Amino acid sequence: MSASLPRQLHLNINALHSGFVPSAWRVAEADPRAFIDVNHYVRLAQTAERACLDAIFLADNAAISDQLDMRPITALEPTMLLTSVAAATTHIGLIATASTSYNEPYNIARRFATLDLISGGRAGWNIVTTADLPSARNFGLDAVPQHAERYARADEFATLVKSLWNSWEDDALVADKASGRFVDLAKVHPAQHRGRFFGVQGALNLPRSAQGHPVLVQAGASGDGRELAARHAEAVFSASQSFEESRAYRADLNERAARYGRGPNAVKVLAGLTTIIGATESEALRRRDELVDLIPWRYSLNRLAGTLGVPVDSLHPDARLPADLPLPNDGNGNHTFFHATLAQARTHGYTVRELVRALAGGGGHRVIVGTPEQVADDITHWFENGAADGFNLMPDVLPDGLEAFTEGVVPILQRRGIFRRAYEGATLRGHLGLAIPAGRGARAVEPEVRAA
C-alpha cells in the first residue's frame, strides 16, 4: 500500500442558472435567458475547470416548482445539457440529478452510462426521491408517495442501476477484427431482476467506462435518506447550518456505512455553501443587502412558507417563527431544508425578516458573506476539523460570483496546501479519490490512501 497522502479538499460548482440568490437574474451583468442557454453552463464549467474544481453539478425538477413569475427556474434536462459541457471540457466531473420516483432503472442506467462514456469517465448521478406535489401530478398521481415508500423504491432502484452498470465484465468487449468476435457473450450478464417495484430482464447495452461506472451521489438528511446514502452513495450533498451539526452528520453517515461493510470515510460529505464575496467585509455585506432587497417580499415569504409547510399568513415579518413546527405534510415533505431553515432561525433567534436576509432569500443552505480570506478561513476550518470533505458551492450570482471564488478563494486554499493546483487524473473518481468499483470477476481498484 502506498504511503498516506495529505487529505484533499473537494469543491463542486452547483450551477443554479443565474445564481443562488433569487434576484441574481436582475443584476446589470446578468443574462435573464441564461437558464436556457447551453453556452452559459459551458462557460461556468470551463471557469470551474481552470480552477481545477472537482465537478459541475446540475439539479433538476420534474415540474415548475418555484415562483416562475419572479425568477428563472431549473429547466434544461441536466444529462442532455452535460453532454455539451463534456464536449467543451476535458477534466471536470459532470454530476446530474435524476429522480427515482419518476424514472425507470434501465433508462437511468443507460442515460448516465452514456454520459460517462462520452466524457471519458466523468459522470455522476445525484439520486433524489422527489417530494413535491406538482411533480407527482405531472406523472399521473394525486399525491406524493409516502416518504418510506419513496426511499424503499430508491433503494431497489439504485441497487438495480448498479447491477446494470456492472452487467458487462471489463473484458467483455473483444473487438477482434481477425477472428470476427466482437463481444464475449459469456461475460455479459442479464439483470434477471424481479423485485417489489421493478422488473428488468436484460443486460445494459453499454460496457463499463474508464471509471467503472458513474459516481453515486445523494442528498437527504432524514433517517431514510442517511440509510440510502450509507448503502449506495459515494458522496453526499448536505445542508448543515453549523460546524457541529455537519461534523455529527459526517460521523453518523460513516458509522452507518460501516454497518454495510464499507470502509472508513467511505462517503464524501460535501456541504452546501453559498458565497457572497467582496473585497472588504462591508462590501460583501452591501452586496448581500442589495441582492436581498431586489427579491420581491412576496417571493421570499412564499418560499419560506413552502419550506416550512405553513400558511403564508402565519409568518409575520417582525416575529419569530411559530413554536413547535411539525414536519411539512405530516412528514412527507422535504426534511433536509425544513431542518436546516429551522436550525438557522432557532440558533440565532431570527425574526422572519431577519431569517430571509440571513438565508439570502434561499431555502436553507448556509450562506457566508465576506472577503476571499474569510471564506477560505471558514472552508479550511470545516475541512481540517472533520465537518466536511468539501463543499457544493452556490455563488450568489453567476458567472461573476464563481469568478470571485475561483480568482480570490481558490489561490488561498492552494497556498495552504489543501486544494490541488492541477488535476492528477481524468475521471471524477480520480478527483474524489474513490476506488474504481469492481466489475464482475474482478477486484476494485483502490484509490491512493489519503490521511483522514
N, C-alpha and C positions, 0 to 999 in steps of 0.2 A: 504494500500500500504506500502511496506517495506521502510525503511529509504534509502536515497540516498547513493549509494556506490561509491567509487572512480572510475573514468573513467579508463578503461582498454585498454592498447596498444595491437594492434593485429599485428602479424608477420606471413607471409607465406614464404615458400621457393618455388620460381619459378625454377623448376628443368630443366634447359635448357641443356640437355645432358651433355657435358663436361664442361660447364660453359658459362657465358655471353660473355666473350671476345672470338672473333673468333679463336684465336690461342691457346685456352686453351687445346685442344687435343694434342698439340705439346710439352707441358712441360714434364719433365722427369718422374714425378709420374703419369701422366695421362694414361688412357687406351683408345686408339683410337676406340675400339669397344664398349665403354660404352653406346653409343647411342642406341644400340640394345640389351643391357644386362639387363634383368629384375632385376638381383641382384644389379646392380649399383643403380637403383631407390629405391629398398627396403632399401639399406644401407643409402641412403640420407634421406629417410623418418624416419628411426629409429634414425638417428642422430638428426634430427629436433624434433622428439618426445621426446627424452631425454632432450631437452632444452625447452619442453612444447610449441613449436610453434603451431599456430592455424591449419595450413594446409600445405600440399604439393600441388602445382599447376602444371599441365601439359598443355602446349599449344598444338596446333595441326595445321596441314596443310593438305589440300587435294591434294597437288601437291609438286613436288620438286621446292620450291620457293626460295632457296638460291643457292650459288655457290658450288655445290656438289664436284667439283674437288679440293676445297681448305678447306673445313671444314665439320664436321658432321652436320646432319640436324635433325629436329623433324621427327621421323619416325614411332615409335610404336604407335598404336591406344591407346589413353590415358585411356578410360574406361576399356578396357581389361587389360591394364597394372596395373591399380589401384586396380583391384580385387586381384592381387598378393600382392600388397602393403597392402591392407586391411587385408589379412590373416596373415601378418607378423607384424602388429601393433595393438594397442588397442584403442588409443585415437585421434591421429592426423587426421584432416579433409582431405578429398580427393576431390580435385576440378579438373575437366577436361573440356576442350574446346570441343564444338560441334557447327558446323555451321548451321544456319537456312536457308542458301541459298541452301545447297546440302544435306539435310536430310528431313525426314518426321516427323511430330509431334508425331505420335504414336510410332515409333521406338525409338525416343529420350526419350520420356516419359518412355517407358519400360526399356530402357538401364540404365538410371540414377536411376529409382526406384529400379532396380535390384541391382545396386551398393550400393544404400542406405540401402537396407535390408541386403545385405551381410555384410556390415560394421557396422551394428547396428546404423545407422543414422548419418553417417559421410560424405555423398556425397554432392557435389556442382556442378552446371552446369554453366560454363562460356559461355555466349551467344555471338556469333560473327556472322557477316553477310558476311564476306569473300569478299575482294575487288580485288584479283589478277586474272589476265587473265589465267595463267596456270590452276588454279582450275576450272575456268569456262569451259575451253576447255576439261578438264577431265570429265566433266558432259554434254558434247554434245553441249555446247554453243559456239558461235563465238565471243561473247563479254561479259564483266561483266555487269550484270543487273544494271540499274541506281540506284544511291545512295538512292533516295527517295523510289524507288520500293523495294530495299532490306530491308529497315527499316520498310516499311509497312508490308512486308511478315514476318519479325521478330516479329513485334507486334502481329500479328494474331497467329503466331507460339507459342510464349511464353504464350499467353492467353489460347490457346488450351492445351498446355502441363500442365499448372497449373490445368485446368479443369479435365484433365485425372488423374493427381496425386490425385485429390480430389474426384474421382468418387466412391470410397468406403467410406462409413461412418466409423468412428473409431470402432464401434462395429458390423460391418457387418459380420466379421468372427466369427461365433458362435463356431464351432468345438466341438459340444456337442455329445460325444460318446453315452450317454444313449438314447437320442432322435433320433440320427442319422441325426441331422440337422447340415450341415457344414457351409453354408453361408446363411444369410438372404437376399434374392434377392431384397426385398423391399428397402434395404439400399445400393444397387449397382446401380449407375445411368449412363446410356449410355450418351455419349457426344452429340449425335444428332446435330453435328455441320456441317453447310454448309456455308462457307464463300467465300471471294474473291479468296483465294489461296488454301484452304484445305477443304476436306470433310471427316469427321470421324463419324461413326455411333455409335460404341460400347463403353463400359466402358473399362478402363485399366484392364488387367487380374492379377493385383497385388494390395494388400492392402497397406495402408499407413505405414510409418516406425516410429521408435521411435522419430524422429524429425518432424513428419508430412509429409514433403516431402523435397527433396534436396534444399539447399540454391541456390538462383539465383544470379549469378554474371554477370557483364557486363563490357566491356571495349570499350569506344568510346567517343571522346571529341567533335564531331560535334554536331550541334543543334539537329539533328535527334537521334544521339547516346545518348545525355543527356535526351531527352524525353523518349526514350526506357528505360533507367535506372530509370528515375523518376517514370515510371509506374510499372516496374516489378522488378528491381534489389534490392537486399538486401545488396550487396557490389559491389563496382566498383574498377577496376584496372586502375589507372590514370597514365599519363606520364608527369606530370608537371615538368618544369625545375627550377622553382623558388618558394620560400616560398609564395610570394604574389599571384602568379598565382594559386597555389594549394589552398590557403585559399579562393580565389574568386570562384574557381571551386566548392569547397565543399559547400560554401554558396549558389551558384546558383543551385546546384543539389538538395539541401534540400528545397529550395524555390519551385522548380518545383514539387518535390514530395508532398509538402504540398498542391499544387493545385489539386492533385489527392486524397486528403483526407488522406494522410499518415502523421504520427506524426513527431515531430521534430527529426532531426538526424536519419531519417528512413533508410538512405543508408550509409553504412560504406565506407569511401574513403580510399583505400589502395594504396598509391603512389608507383610507381616503383622506386627501388633504387638498383643500382649496387654498391657493396662494394669491394674495393681493400685495404686490411689491412696489415699493417706491425707493427713491434714492435716500430719503430720510424716513424715519417713522411717521413724522407728521404728514409727509407727502403721501405715504401709503394709506394713512387714516383718511386723509382728504379724498383720495381715490375711492376708497371703500364707501365713504358717505355720499359722494357724487353718484356712484353706481346705484346704491340703495335708494337714493332719492329719485332716481329715474324709474324705479319699479312702481307701477300703479299699486296703491294701497290695497285695492280690491283683490289684485292678483296675490299679493303676499298673504292676505288674510284667508283667502280661499285655499291656497296651497297648505298653509299651516293647519287649517281645519281638516283638510283631507288627510294629511299625515297623521293627525291625532284621532281622526274618526269622530269628530264632534261637529255640531251645527255651527255655522259661521257666527250666528248671533250670540253664541255662548262665549266668544272671545272678545274681551273688552280691552282696547289698546293699552290703557294705563293700569290694568290689573294683572295679577299673576294668573297662571293657568289654573283651571278648576282643579280642586283636590281629587285624589283617588280616581284618576282617569283609567278606565279599563282598556284592554287591547281593542283596536278597531274591529268592528264586525264580529264581535264575540270570539276574538282570537283568530279569525280567518282573514286578517289583513296582513300588511307588511310589518312584521315585528321589528326588523332592523332599524328602520328610520323612525318608527314610533319611539323606541327606547333611546335612540341617540338624541332625538329632539327633546324628549322629556328630561334626559340627563343634563343637557345643556341648561335648560330652564331651571331645574331644581338646584343644580350646583351653584349657580350664580344668583338665584333669586330674581330672575328677569321678569319684567312685565312683558306682555305680548309685543309691545312696540320695541322694547329692548331686545327681545329674542329674535325678532325679524331682522334687526340690524346686525346682531351677532352672527346669525346664520347667513348674512348677505343675501337674504331672500331665498335661500336654498332649502333643501328638505332634510337636513340632518348631518351632513358631513362637517368635519372640523374645518374651521377657517383660521388661517394665520395671516395677520396683517403686519407688514414690517419691511425692513431692509433685506437685501440678499444675505447679509451676515446673520441677521436674526432668524431668517428662515432656515439657513444652513445650521445654525446652533440648535434649533428645535429638531430638525431631522436627525442630526448627529446624536442628540440626547436620546431620542426614542430608539434609534438603531443600536447604539452602543450599549444600552441598558436593557435590551431584550423586549421592548414593547412592540417592535415591528421588524420585519426583514427588509422592508422597503415601503414605497408609497405609490398609490394610484393618484397621480397629480391631476387636479382640476383647476387650471388657471382661470382667473376671473373673466378675462376677455381673450378671445383667440383671433389672430395669432400673436398679438403683441405680449400678452401675459405669459405665453410659452417662451417667447424670445427673452423676456425679462428673467425667466427662470434659467434658461439654458446659458445665457450670457453672464448672468450675475451670480446664481447659486451654484451651478454645476462646477465652475472652476474652483470655488472654495472647497467643495466636497472632494474634488480631485486632489487639491493640495493637502488635504487632511488624510489622504490615502484610503478613503473608504469607497470611492467610486472610480470606475475604470476610466482610463484615458483613451483606450482603443478596444474594439471588440476582440475577444480571444477566440471566438468560434463564429459559426454562421447559422446556427439554429437557435430557436427560442429556448430549448432545453439547455443548450450550452450557455446562453446568457444567464439563465436562472440557476445553473449548477445542478441540474436534475439528471438523473440516470436515464439512458435510453431504455425504455421498457423492453423486457424480454419478449421476443416473438415465440411462436410455438417451436419447441425443441431447441431453445437457446437460452442463455443466461443474460440477465440485464447487464448493460454496460454501465458501470458505476461512474459517477462524477468524481472529480478530484475532491479530496476531503478538505473542507474549509473549517476554520475554527468557529465554534458556536458563538 
